Amino acid sequence: MDGPDAQGQSDPAGETGRHAVRLAVVAGLAELMVHMSGLFQGRWVVLTIFLVLKPDFASTLSRSVHRALGTAAGAGLGAAAAMLARPQDAGLIVGATVAVAAAYALFSVNYLLFSVSLTVFIVIVLDILGLSAESTATARLANTAIGAALAIIAYWAWPTWEGLTAQQKFARLLTSQSAYLTYLLSRLGRPGTTDQARLRALQSAARRARTDADASTARLAAEPIHPPLTPAVARTLVAVVMRLAHAELSLHLLVLQQAASRRAAGTGAADRDEEWRGCAASAQLEALAAALGDTLDKLAEALVTLKAPSGLPPLRRLEASLRDRSLPDGSRLLPITDSIVDATNTLSDVLRREFA
């Protein structure tokens, strides 16, 4: 995979790269601590770090707490089960079988219950192998708690807060909408010049950017707030861009319908194209397309710099000028351009208010 996103994934300064370095550093330090202290079953400290330290704060905190609580409960249950089943190994084997089956079933369902079941299994199996259930339970509990605490400390010491990087994703969201929208507007009345592969690529990029923004919004809601791009602002931006996206899909359909009509017209297609090029509104439509692209690009820049956008083109005045002209397909096009301008102006108002 090439492009900015791929570079961001491999860049040590990026989110994924920073997490990889953070995980390697804290796991290495934990291994050194275990080695120097001679901690009994100390490998569980490092294992816990690998299992609970995640790129985002919410997952790290949730898995750390669930694993610590699950281990505490599982250690107690496992030790109790081992004591009750002694000296019959058959009872221990049945208990271990039930525990591992439960752990397997719960792995993708509930991490807390999975941790309980897994710990019960480990305590019982090690008791069968000759290690005291009490000492195993104590070591498992202590080492898991240490590993979970180190994971949380590592994240707080070197965080990758979504609130500090989300503006880049939202900026990509607007630039992708800008590219897709301006290309669609430029193809109106010129369906024979539409590059279908490019159009699909621009549509896919816009959709992928919306998906990334949705995921970013969910992560923002689970983190400490980092103004000015708060969860509330992110949700508003996503909602407005969805309105813009719906209008773009209507515009996309209009372009495809023009292409189908052109193919059906055959020799009359050239006359149809000439009608568009010669209509009085053609220049106004091109001006509106350029202004929309310029506005969305400036809004993206505002998200990167976290400064209120300025010097934006008069979109509503440009769009109103289309209504004073005779425009082919105007009955379908004008409601679409009205929705596009309305959504874009709403984005401008939101960013002005939040970044003022």
C-alpha contacts under 8 A as a table, 3 or more apart, distances in Angstrom:
res1	aa1	res2	aa2	distance
1	M	6	A	5.78
2	D	5	D	7.43
2	D	6	A	5.37
2	D	7	Q	7.25
3	G	6	A	5.46
3	G	7	Q	6.36
4	P	7	Q	5.09
4	P	8	G	6.11
5	D	8	G	5.05
5	D	9	Q	6.37
6	A	9	Q	5.15
6	A	10	S	6.63
7	Q	10	S	5.34
7	Q	11	D	5.90
8	G	11	D	5.12
8	G	13	A	7.95
8	G	14	G	5.29
8	G	15	E	7.50
8	G	16	T	7.77
9	Q	14	G	6.37
9	Q	15	E	7.19
9	Q	16	T	5.58
9	Q	17	G	6.45
10	S	14	G	7.33
10	S	16	T	7.25
10	S	17	G	5.97
11	D	14	G	5.16
11	D	16	T	7.80
11	D	17	G	5.57
12	P	15	E	7.76
12	P	16	T	7.41
12	P	17	G	3.93
12	P	18	R	5.38
12	P	21	V	7.38
13	A	17	G	6.02
13	A	18	R	5.73
14	G	17	G	5.20
14	G	18	R	5.87
15	E	18	R	5.28
15	E	19	H	6.26
15	E	55	P	7.33
15	E	160	T	6.42
16	T	19	H	5.15
16	T	20	A	6.26
16	T	55	P	6.97
17	G	20	A	5.13
17	G	21	V	6.32
18	R	21	V	5.19
18	R	22	R	5.98
18	R	160	T	7.60
19	H	22	R	4.96
19	H	23	L	5.95
19	H	54	K	7.44
19	H	55	P	5.51
19	H	160	T	7.72
20	A	23	L	5.20
20	A	24	A	6.15
21	V	24	A	5.13
21	V	25	V	6.09
22	R	25	V	5.22
22	R	26	V	6.16
22	R	154	A	7.29
22	R	158	W	7.27
23	L	26	V	5.46
23	L	27	A	5.93
23	L	49	I	7.80
23	L	50	F	7.25
23	L	53	L	7.04
24	A	27	A	5.28
24	A	28	G	5.96
25	V	28	G	5.14
25	V	29	L	6.15
26	V	29	L	5.08
26	V	30	A	6.03
26	V	49	I	7.86
26	V	150	L	7.48
26	V	151	A	7.52
26	V	154	A	6.68
27	A	30	A	5.03
27	A	31	E	6.14
27	A	46	V	5.69
27	A	49	I	6.51
27	A	50	F	7.31
28	G	31	E	5.12
28	G	32	L	6.22
29	L	32	L	5.04
29	L	33	M	6.15
30	A	33	M	5.02
30	A	34	V	6.15
30	A	45	V	6.96
30	A	46	V	6.04
30	A	147	G	7.88
31	E	34	V	5.10
31	E	35	H	6.08
31	E	43	R	7.54
31	E	45	V	7.92
31	E	46	V	6.26
32	L	35	H	5.09
32	L	36	M	6.10
33	M	36	M	5.25
33	M	37	S	5.98
34	V	37	S	5.26
34	V	38	G	5.73
34	V	39	L	5.44
34	V	42	G	5.48
34	V	43	R	7.51
34	V	45	V	7.85
35	H	38	G	5.34
35	H	39	L	7.27
35	H	42	G	7.93
38	G	42	G	7.46
39	L	42	G	4.95
40	F	139	A	6.52
41	Q	44	W	6.21
41	Q	139	A	6.46
41	Q	140	R	7.48
41	Q	143	N	7.61
42	G	45	V	5.55
42	G	46	V	7.45
42	G	143	N	6.34
43	R	46	V	5.44
43	R	47	L	6.20
44	W	47	L	4.88
44	W	48	T	5.92
44	W	140	R	6.96
44	W	143	N	5.73
44	W	144	T	6.25
44	W	147	G	7.53
45	V	48	T	5.30
45	V	49	I	6.52
45	V	143	N	4.90
45	V	144	T	5.66
45	V	145	A	7.95
45	V	146	I	6.22
45	V	147	G	4.40
45	V	148	A	7.93
46	V	49	I	5.15
46	V	50	F	6.46
46	V	147	G	6.37
47	L	50	F	5.24
47	L	51	L	6.32
47	L	147	G	7.72
48	T	51	L	5.07
48	T	52	V	6.07
48	T	144	T	5.96
48	T	147	G	5.21
48	T	148	A	6.35
49	I	52	V	5.45
49	I	53	L	5.55
49	I	147	G	5.26
49	I	148	A	6.34
49	I	150	L	7.25
49	I	151	A	5.60
50	F	53	L	5.95
51	L	54	K	7.98
52	V	59	S	7.66
52	V	60	T	5.51
52	V	61	L	7.94
52	V	63	R	5.23
52	V	64	S	5.45
52	V	67	R	7.87
52	V	148	A	6.91
52	V	151	A	6.91
53	L	59	S	7.87
53	L	60	T	5.05
53	L	63	R	7.99
53	L	64	S	7.72
53	L	151	A	5.34
53	L	152	I	7.44
53	L	155	Y	7.74
54	K	57	F	7.23
54	K	59	S	6.14
54	K	60	T	5.09
55	P	59	S	7.88
55	P	60	T	7.56
55	P	160	T	7.07
56	D	59	S	5.82
56	D	60	T	6.37
56	D	160	T	6.86
56	D	161	W	7.22
56	D	162	E	7.60
56	D	219	R	7.48
57	F	60	T	5.16
57	F	61	L	6.08
57	F	155	Y	7.07
57	F	159	P	7.80
57	F	160	T	7.85
57	F	161	W	7.25
57	F	222	A	7.60
57	F	223	E	6.49
58	A	61	L	5.33
58	A	62	S	5.98
58	A	219	R	7.42
58	A	222	A	5.60
58	A	223	E	6.52
59	S	62	S	5.11
59	S	63	R	5.88
60	T	63	R	5.44
60	T	64	S	5.96
60	T	151	A	7.34
60	T	152	I	6.80
60	T	155	Y	7.92
61	L	64	S	5.19
61	L	65	V	6.14
61	L	152	I	6.49
62	S	65	V	5.38
62	S	66	H	6.02
63	R	66	H	5.04
63	R	67	R	5.81
63	R	111	Y	7.13
63	R	112	L	7.96
64	S	67	R	5.27
64	S	68	A	6.12
64	S	148	A	4.86
64	S	149	A	7.50
64	S	151	A	7.46
64	S	152	I	7.38
65	V	68	A	5.20
65	V	69	L	6.07
65	V	148	A	7.33
66	H	69	L	5.25
66	H	70	G	5.73
66	H	111	Y	6.45
66	H	112	L	4.59
66	H	115	S	7.46
67	R	70	G	5.02
67	R	71	T	5.83
67	R	111	Y	7.19
67	R	112	L	5.99
67	R	115	S	5.64
67	R	144	T	7.45
67	R	148	A	7.62
68	A	71	T	5.19
68	A	72	A	6.21
68	A	141	L	7.36
68	A	144	T	6.09
68	A	145	A	5.54
68	A	148	A	6.77
69	L	72	A	5.10
69	L	73	A	6.27
69	L	112	L	7.11
70	G	73	A	5.21
70	G	74	G	5.86
70	G	112	L	5.08
70	G	113	L	6.36
70	G	114	F	7.52
70	G	115	S	4.74
70	G	116	V	4.33
70	G	119	T	7.75
71	T	74	G	4.93
71	T	75	A	5.76
71	T	115	S	5.80
71	T	116	V	5.55
71	T	119	T	5.77
71	T	140	R	7.18
71	T	141	L	5.84
71	T	144	T	7.17
72	A	75	A	5.28
72	A	76	G	6.41
72	A	116	V	7.69
72	A	141	L	5.63
73	A	76	G	5.32
73	A	77	L	6.22
73	A	116	V	5.94
74	G	77	L	5.05
74	G	78	G	5.75
74	G	115	S	7.14
74	G	116	V	4.14
74	G	117	S	6.25
74	G	118	L	7.39
74	G	119	T	4.89
74	G	120	V	4.85
75	A	78	G	5.11
75	A	79	A	6.05
75	A	116	V	7.70
75	A	119	T	5.92
75	A	120	V	6.06
75	A	123	V	6.81
75	A	137	A	4.61
75	A	138	T	7.27
75	A	140	R	7.17
75	A	141	L	6.65
76	G	79	A	5.32
76	G	80	A	6.13
76	G	137	A	6.98
77	L	80	A	5.09
77	L	81	A	5.98
77	L	120	V	6.25
78	G	81	A	5.07
78	G	82	A	6.09
78	G	119	T	7.04
78	G	120	V	4.17
78	G	121	F	7.07
78	G	123	V	5.46
78	G	124	I	5.96
78	G	133	A	7.39
78	G	137	A	7.40
79	A	82	A	5.12
79	A	83	M	6.25
79	A	120	V	7.75
79	A	123	V	6.68
79	A	124	I	7.37
79	A	133	A	5.20
79	A	134	E	5.78
79	A	137	A	6.47
80	A	83	M	5.22
80	A	84	L	6.18
81	A	84	L	5.16
81	A	85	A	6.05
81	A	92	L	7.67
81	A	95	G	7.40
81	A	124	I	7.57
82	A	85	A	5.26
82	A	86	R	6.23
82	A	92	L	6.47
82	A	123	V	7.91
82	A	124	I	5.92
82	A	127	D	7.07
82	A	133	A	6.55
83	M	86	R	5.49
83	M	133	A	7.95
85	A	88	Q	5.90
85	A	89	D	7.39
85	A	91	G	5.28
85	A	92	L	5.88
86	R	89	D	6.99
86	R	91	G	7.69
86	R	92	L	7.60
88	Q	91	G	5.69
88	Q	92	L	6.96
89	D	92	L	5.03
89	D	93	I	6.13
89	D	128	I	7.02
90	A	93	I	5.08
90	A	94	V	6.22
91	G	94	V	5.16
91	G	95	G	6.16
92	L	95	G	5.03
92	L	96	A	6.06
92	L	124	I	6.37
92	L	125	V	7.75
92	L	128	I	7.09
93	I	96	A	5.09
93	I	97	T	6.07
93	I	125	V	7.82
94	V	97	T	5.08
94	V	98	V	6.21
95	G	98	V	5.24
95	G	99	A	6.13
95	G	121	F	7.58
95	G	124	I	7.41
96	A	99	A	5.05
96	A	100	V	6.12
96	A	120	V	7.33
96	A	121	F	4.89
96	A	122	I	7.90
96	A	124	I	5.95
96	A	125	V	6.45
97	T	100	V	5.37
97	T	101	A	6.10
97	T	121	F	7.63
98	V	101	A	5.20
98	V	102	A	6.14
99	A	102	A	5.13
99	A	103	A	6.16
99	A	117	S	5.08
99	A	118	L	6.60
99	A	120	V	6.22
99	A	121	F	5.17
100	V	103	A	4.91
100	V	104	Y	6.13
100	V	117	S	6.56
100	V	118	L	6.25
100	V	121	F	5.75
101	A	104	Y	5.16
101	A	105	A	6.21
102	A	105	A	5.08
102	A	106	L	6.01
102	A	114	F	7.34
102	A	117	S	6.08
103	A	106	L	5.17
103	A	107	F	5.88
103	A	113	L	7.57
103	A	114	F	4.81
103	A	115	S	7.38
103	A	116	V	7.92
103	A	117	S	4.98
103	A	118	L	5.47
104	Y	107	F	5.45
104	Y	114	F	7.60
105	A	108	S	7.44
105	A	109	V	7.60
106	L	109	V	4.86
106	L	110	N	5.71
106	L	111	Y	7.22
106	L	113	L	6.62
106	L	114	F	5.19
107	F	110	N	6.36
107	F	111	Y	6.23
107	F	114	F	5.37
108	S	111	Y	7.23
110	N	113	L	5.55
110	N	114	F	6.12
111	Y	114	F	4.88
111	Y	115	S	6.05
112	L	115	S	5.20
112	L	116	V	6.43
113	L	116	V	5.00
113	L	117	S	6.25
114	F	117	S	5.23
114	F	118	L	6.02
115	S	118	L	5.14
115	S	119	T	6.03
116	V	119	T	5.38
116	V	120	V	6.32
117	S	120	V	5.19
117	S	121	F	6.27
118	L	121	F	5.08
118	L	122	I	6.23
119	T	122	I	5.07
119	T	123	V	6.10
119	T	140	R	7.84
120	V	123	V	5.30
120	V	124	I	6.19
121	F	124	I	5.31
121	F	125	V	6.03
122	I	125	V	5.20
122	I	126	L	6.07
123	V	126	L	5.39
123	V	127	D	6.15
123	V	133	A	5.66
123	V	136	T	6.01
123	V	137	A	6.12
124	I	127	D	4.99
124	I	128	I	6.28
124	I	133	A	6.77
125	V	128	I	5.05
125	V	129	L	6.34
126	L	129	L	4.89
126	L	130	G	6.32
126	L	131	L	5.32
126	L	132	S	7.43
126	L	133	A	7.06
126	L	136	T	7.39
127	D	130	G	5.12
127	D	131	L	4.81
127	D	132	S	5.46
127	D	133	A	5.15
128	I	131	L	7.30
131	L	135	S	7.57
131	L	136	T	6.92
132	S	135	S	5.36
132	S	136	T	6.11
133	A	136	T	5.07
133	A	137	A	5.93
134	E	137	A	5.20
134	E	138	T	6.17
135	S	138	T	5.12
135	S	139	A	6.07
136	T	139	A	5.16
136	T	140	R	5.93
137	A	140	R	5.12
137	A	141	L	6.04
138	T	141	L	5.20
138	T	142	A	6.12
139	A	142	A	5.19
139	A	143	N	5.88
140	R	143	N	5.38
140	R	144	T	5.92
141	L	144	T	5.38
141	L	145	A	6.16
142	A	145	A	5.20
142	A	146	I	6.23
143	N	146	I	5.04
143	N	147	G	6.12
144	T	147	G	5.08
144	T	148	A	6.04
145	A	148	A	5.19
145	A	149	A	6.07
146	I	149	A	5.17
146	I	150	L	6.13
147	G	150	L	5.12
147	G	151	A	6.20
148	A	151	A	5.14
148	A	152	I	6.40
149	A	152	I	5.27
149	A	153	I	6.13
150	L	153	I	5.04
150	L	154	A	5.95
151	A	154	A	5.10
151	A	155	Y	6.34
152	I	155	Y	5.20
152	I	156	W	6.33
153	I	156	W	5.16
153	I	157	A	5.98
154	A	157	A	5.07
154	A	158	W	6.01
154	A	159	P	7.72
155	Y	158	W	5.22
155	Y	159	P	4.84
155	Y	160	T	7.66
156	W	159	P	5.36
160	T	164	L	7.62
161	W	164	L	5.56
161	W	165	T	7.04
161	W	223	E	7.36
162	E	165	T	5.31
162	E	166	A	5.43
162	E	216	S	6.84
162	E	219	R	6.58
162	E	220	L	5.89
162	E	223	E	7.64
163	G	166	A	5.41
163	G	167	Q	7.64
163	G	220	L	6.04
163	G	223	E	7.89
163	G	225	I	6.95
163	G	226	H	5.24
163	G	227	P	7.52
163	G	229	L	6.49
163	G	230	T	7.13
164	L	167	Q	7.29
164	L	226	H	6.89
165	T	168	Q	5.80
165	T	169	K	7.37
166	A	169	K	5.23
166	A	170	F	6.34
166	A	213	A	7.91
166	A	216	S	6.33
166	A	229	L	7.65
167	Q	170	F	5.03
167	Q	171	A	5.92
167	Q	229	L	7.10
167	Q	303	L	5.39
167	Q	304	V	5.70
167	Q	306	L	7.98
168	Q	171	A	4.99
168	Q	172	R	6.27
168	Q	303	L	7.20
168	Q	304	V	5.95
169	K	172	R	5.10
169	K	173	L	6.18
169	K	209	A	7.28
169	K	212	D	6.86
169	K	213	A	6.13
169	K	216	S	7.71
170	F	173	L	4.75
170	F	174	L	6.45
170	F	209	A	7.89
170	F	213	A	6.03
170	F	300	A	7.29
170	F	303	L	7.04
171	A	174	L	5.29
171	A	175	T	6.29
171	A	299	L	7.61
171	A	300	A	4.22
171	A	301	E	6.81
171	A	303	L	5.73
171	A	304	V	6.42
172	R	175	T	5.08
172	R	176	S	5.93
172	R	209	A	6.50
172	R	300	A	7.08
173	L	176	S	5.38
173	L	177	Q	6.36
173	L	206	A	6.74
173	L	209	A	4.86
173	L	210	R	6.07
173	L	213	A	6.98
173	L	300	A	7.96
174	L	177	Q	5.05
174	L	178	S	6.09
174	L	296	L	5.85
174	L	297	D	6.87
174	L	299	L	7.29
174	L	300	A	5.62
175	T	178	S	4.89
175	T	179	A	6.25
175	T	296	L	6.47
175	T	297	D	5.68
175	T	300	A	6.31
176	S	179	A	5.24
176	S	180	Y	6.23
176	S	202	L	7.22
176	S	205	A	6.29
176	S	206	A	4.91
176	S	209	A	7.00
177	Q	180	Y	5.20
177	Q	181	L	5.87
177	Q	206	A	5.60
177	Q	245	A	7.73
177	Q	296	L	7.70
178	S	181	L	5.24
178	S	182	T	6.01
178	S	292	L	7.25
178	S	293	G	5.01
178	S	296	L	5.70
178	S	297	D	6.77
179	A	182	T	5.52
179	A	183	Y	6.18
179	A	202	L	6.88
179	A	293	G	7.14
180	Y	183	Y	5.41
180	Y	184	L	6.33
180	Y	199	L	7.38
180	Y	202	L	5.20
180	Y	203	Q	6.15
180	Y	206	A	6.95
181	L	184	L	5.19
181	L	185	L	6.29
181	L	248	E	6.40
181	L	289	A	7.88
181	L	293	G	7.54
182	T	185	L	5.10
182	T	186	S	6.05
182	T	289	A	5.50
182	T	290	A	7.06
182	T	292	L	7.35
182	T	293	G	6.01
183	Y	186	S	5.06
183	Y	187	R	6.38
183	Y	199	L	7.65
184	L	187	R	5.28
184	L	188	L	6.73
184	L	199	L	7.90
184	L	248	E	8.00
184	L	251	L	6.90
184	L	252	H	6.42
184	L	255	V	7.12
185	L	188	L	5.43
185	L	251	L	7.83
185	L	285	L	7.71
185	L	286	E	7.61
185	L	289	A	6.02
186	S	190	R	7.77
186	S	286	E	6.98
186	S	289	A	7.18
187	R	190	R	4.97
187	R	191	P	5.78
187	R	193	T	7.05
187	R	194	T	6.12
187	R	255	V	6.87
188	L	191	P	6.54
188	L	255	V	6.01
188	L	258	Q	7.86
189	G	255	V	7.93
189	G	258	Q	7.22
189	G	272	R	7.80
189	G	273	D	5.78
189	G	276	W	5.26
189	G	277	R	7.25
190	R	193	T	5.72
190	R	194	T	7.13
190	R	273	D	6.10
190	R	276	W	7.87
191	P	194	T	5.31
191	P	255	V	6.46
191	P	256	L	7.49
191	P	258	Q	6.06
191	P	259	A	4.77
191	P	262	R	7.34
192	G	259	A	6.55
192	G	262	R	7.55
194	T	199	L	7.60
195	D	198	R	5.36
195	D	199	L	6.17
196	Q	199	L	4.97
196	Q	200	R	6.15
197	A	200	R	5.24
197	A	201	A	6.20
198	R	201	A	5.00
198	R	202	L	6.14
199	L	202	L	5.19
199	L	203	Q	6.16
200	R	203	Q	5.05
200	R	204	S	6.05
201	A	204	S	5.10
201	A	205	A	6.12
202	L	205	A	5.10
202	L	206	A	6.19
203	Q	206	A	5.15
203	Q	207	R	6.20
204	S	207	R	5.05
204	S	208	R	6.02
205	A	208	R	5.09
205	A	209	A	6.11
206	A	209	A	5.16
206	A	210	R	6.36
207	R	210	R	5.14
207	R	211	T	6.35
208	R	211	T	5.06
208	R	212	D	6.25
209	A	212	D	5.06
209	A	213	A	6.17
210	R	213	A	5.02
210	R	214	D	6.15
210	R	238	V	7.47
211	T	214	D	5.09
211	T	215	A	6.31
212	D	215	A	5.15
212	D	216	S	6.09
213	A	216	S	4.93
213	A	217	T	6.10
213	A	238	V	6.99
214	D	217	T	5.13
214	D	218	A	6.44
214	D	238	V	6.91
215	A	218	A	5.17
215	A	219	R	6.37
216	S	219	R	5.13
216	S	220	L	6.15
217	T	220	L	5.09
217	T	221	A	6.43
217	T	231	P	6.06
217	T	234	A	5.73
217	T	235	R	6.41
218	A	221	A	5.32
218	A	222	A	6.88
218	A	231	P	7.90
219	R	222	A	5.28
219	R	223	E	6.63
220	L	223	E	5.34
220	L	224	P	7.74
220	L	225	I	7.32
220	L	230	T	7.09
220	L	231	P	5.44
221	A	225	I	7.97
221	A	231	P	5.35
225	I	230	T	6.00
225	I	231	P	7.56
226	H	229	L	6.62
226	H	230	T	6.20
227	P	230	T	5.35
228	P	233	V	7.98
228	P	306	L	7.58
228	P	354	E	6.45
228	P	355	F	6.76
229	L	233	V	5.89
229	L	234	A	6.44
230	T	233	V	5.25
230	T	234	A	6.21
231	P	234	A	5.01
231	P	235	R	6.11
232	A	235	R	5.21
232	A	236	T	6.27
233	V	236	T	5.08
233	V	237	L	6.22
233	V	350	V	7.90
233	V	354	E	7.81
234	A	237	L	5.12
234	A	238	V	6.19
235	R	238	V	5.16
235	R	239	A	6.14
236	T	239	A	5.14
236	T	240	V	6.21
237	L	240	V	5.22
237	L	241	V	6.08
237	L	347	L	6.76
237	L	350	V	7.79
238	V	241	V	5.14
238	V	242	M	6.16
239	A	242	M	5.16
239	A	243	R	6.66
240	V	243	R	5.16
240	V	244	L	6.46
240	V	343	A	5.98
240	V	346	T	7.20
240	V	347	L	6.76
241	V	244	L	4.81
241	V	245	A	5.99
241	V	343	A	7.11
241	V	347	L	7.95
242	M	245	A	4.84
242	M	246	H	6.21
243	R	246	H	5.24
243	R	247	A	6.51
243	R	339	S	7.71
243	R	340	I	7.96
243	R	343	A	6.39
244	L	247	A	5.23
244	L	248	E	6.24
244	L	339	S	7.13
244	L	340	I	5.59
244	L	343	A	5.60
244	L	344	T	7.32
245	A	248	E	4.91
245	A	249	L	6.22
246	H	249	L	5.15
246	H	250	S	6.47
247	A	250	S	5.11
247	A	251	L	6.27
247	A	336	I	5.63
247	A	337	T	7.76
247	A	339	S	6.24
247	A	340	I	6.05
248	E	251	L	4.92
248	E	252	H	6.00
248	E	336	I	7.84
248	E	340	I	7.58
249	L	252	H	4.87
249	L	253	L	6.18
250	S	253	L	5.10
250	S	254	L	6.33
250	S	336	I	6.91
251	L	254	L	5.01
251	L	255	V	6.33
251	L	333	L	7.39
251	L	336	I	6.70
252	H	255	V	5.19
252	H	256	L	6.32
253	L	256	L	5.07
253	L	257	Q	6.10
254	L	257	Q	5.03
254	L	258	Q	6.16
254	L	332	R	7.96
254	L	333	L	7.82
255	V	258	Q	5.10
255	V	259	A	6.32
256	L	259	A	5.02
256	L	260	A	6.28
257	Q	260	A	5.00
257	Q	261	S	6.11
258	Q	261	S	5.03
258	Q	262	R	6.05
259	A	262	R	5.05
259	A	263	R	6.32
260	A	263	R	5.21
260	A	264	A	6.27
261	S	264	A	5.01
261	S	265	A	6.00
262	R	265	A	5.03
262	R	266	G	6.56
262	R	268	G	7.79
262	R	269	A	5.02
262	R	272	R	7.56
263	R	266	G	5.52
263	R	269	A	7.21
265	A	268	G	5.07
265	A	269	A	5.26
266	G	269	A	5.55
267	T	270	A	6.71
268	G	271	D	5.33
268	G	272	R	6.49
269	A	272	R	5.02
269	A	273	D	6.30
270	A	273	D	5.14
270	A	274	E	6.15
271	D	274	E	5.02
271	D	275	E	6.17
272	R	275	E	5.08
272	R	276	W	6.65
273	D	276	W	5.27
273	D	277	R	6.31
274	E	277	R	5.01
274	E	278	G	5.87
275	E	278	G	5.27
275	E	279	C	5.99
275	E	328	P	7.88
276	W	279	C	5.31
276	W	282	S	6.80
276	W	327	L	7.83
276	W	328	P	6.79
277	R	282	S	6.20
278	G	282	S	7.12
279	C	282	S	5.69
279	C	326	S	7.05
279	C	327	L	6.66
279	C	328	P	7.96
280	A	283	A	7.06
280	A	284	Q	8.00
280	A	325	R	6.23
280	A	326	S	6.78
280	A	327	L	7.55
281	A	284	Q	5.13
281	A	285	L	6.12
281	A	322	L	5.91
281	A	325	R	5.47
281	A	326	S	6.69
281	A	327	L	6.05
282	S	285	L	5.18
282	S	286	E	6.32
283	A	286	E	5.15
283	A	287	A	6.16
284	Q	287	A	4.98
284	Q	288	L	6.13
284	Q	318	L	6.90
284	Q	319	E	7.95
284	Q	321	S	6.89
284	Q	322	L	6.30
285	L	288	L	5.06
285	L	289	A	6.17
285	L	319	E	7.94
285	L	322	L	6.95
286	E	289	A	5.07
286	E	290	A	6.25
287	A	290	A	5.20
287	A	291	A	6.12
287	A	318	L	7.37
288	L	291	A	5.01
288	L	292	L	6.06
288	L	315	L	6.85
288	L	318	L	5.80
288	L	319	E	6.47
289	A	292	L	5.22
289	A	293	G	6.27
290	A	293	G	5.22
290	A	294	D	6.12
291	A	294	D	5.02
291	A	295	T	6.01
291	A	313	P	5.83
291	A	314	P	7.88
291	A	315	L	6.71
292	L	295	T	5.08
292	L	296	L	6.17
292	L	313	P	7.97
292	L	315	L	7.05
292	L	341	V	7.71
292	L	344	T	7.71
293	G	296	L	5.34
293	G	297	D	6.13
294	D	297	D	5.20
294	D	298	K	6.17
294	D	312	L	7.74
294	D	313	P	7.74
295	T	298	K	5.14
295	T	299	L	6.16
295	T	312	L	5.74
295	T	313	P	6.68
295	T	344	T	7.80
296	L	299	L	5.00
296	L	300	A	6.17
296	L	344	T	7.29
297	D	300	A	5.03
297	D	301	E	6.29
298	K	301	E	4.93
298	K	302	A	6.18
298	K	309	P	6.54
298	K	310	S	7.95
298	K	312	L	7.59
299	L	302	A	4.91
299	L	303	L	6.38
299	L	309	P	6.00
299	L	347	L	7.80
299	L	348	S	6.77
299	L	351	L	7.59
300	A	303	L	5.13
300	A	304	V	6.50
301	E	304	V	5.10
301	E	305	T	6.20
301	E	309	P	7.94
302	A	305	T	5.19
302	A	306	L	5.35
302	A	307	K	5.12
302	A	308	A	5.95
302	A	309	P	5.41
302	A	351	L	7.62
303	L	306	L	4.95
303	L	307	K	7.05
303	L	351	L	7.85
306	L	355	F	6.10
307	K	355	F	5.26
307	K	356	A	6.95
308	A	351	L	6.03
308	A	352	R	4.71
308	A	353	R	7.64
308	A	354	E	7.65
308	A	355	F	4.76
308	A	356	A	5.38
309	P	312	L	7.35
309	P	348	S	7.12
309	P	351	L	7.00
309	P	352	R	6.17
314	P	317	R	5.57
314	P	318	L	6.39
315	L	318	L	5.16
315	L	319	E	6.06
315	L	341	V	6.29
315	L	345	N	7.73
316	R	319	E	5.06
316	R	320	A	6.01
316	R	341	V	6.49
316	R	342	D	7.99
317	R	320	A	5.07
317	R	321	S	6.36
318	L	321	S	5.27
318	L	322	L	7.11
319	E	322	L	5.52
319	E	323	R	7.38
319	E	337	T	7.00
319	E	338	D	7.09
319	E	341	V	7.45
320	A	323	R	5.42
320	A	324	D	7.23
321	S	324	D	5.45
321	S	325	R	7.15
322	L	325	R	5.46
322	L	327	L	7.59
322	L	334	L	7.78
323	R	326	S	7.68
323	R	334	L	7.42
326	S	330	G	7.56
327	L	330	G	4.94
329	D	332	R	5.65
329	D	333	L	6.04
330	G	333	L	4.85
330	G	334	L	5.54
331	S	334	L	6.07
331	S	335	P	7.36
332	R	335	P	6.23
332	R	336	I	6.99
333	L	336	I	5.25
333	L	337	T	6.31
334	L	337	T	5.14
334	L	338	D	6.04
335	P	338	D	5.04
335	P	339	S	6.31
336	I	339	S	5.20
336	I	340	I	6.24
337	T	340	I	4.96
337	T	341	V	6.08
338	D	341	V	5.33
338	D	342	D	6.09
339	S	342	D	5.05
339	S	343	A	6.11
340	I	343	A	5.28
340	I	344	T	6.14
341	V	344	T	5.09
341	V	345	N	5.99
342	D	345	N	5.25
342	D	346	T	6.16
343	A	346	T	5.04
343	A	347	L	6.33
344	T	347	L	5.10
344	T	348	S	6.37
345	N	348	S	4.95
345	N	349	D	6.22
346	T	349	D	5.05
346	T	350	V	6.18
347	L	350	V	5.17
347	L	351	L	6.30
348	S	351	L	5.35
348	S	352	R	6.08
349	D	352	R	5.12
349	D	353	R	6.11
350	V	353	R	5.28
350	V	354	E	6.17
351	L	354	E	5.14
351	L	355	F	5.69
351	L	356	A	7.86
352	R	355	F	5.45
352	R	356	A	5.54
353	R	356	A	5.50
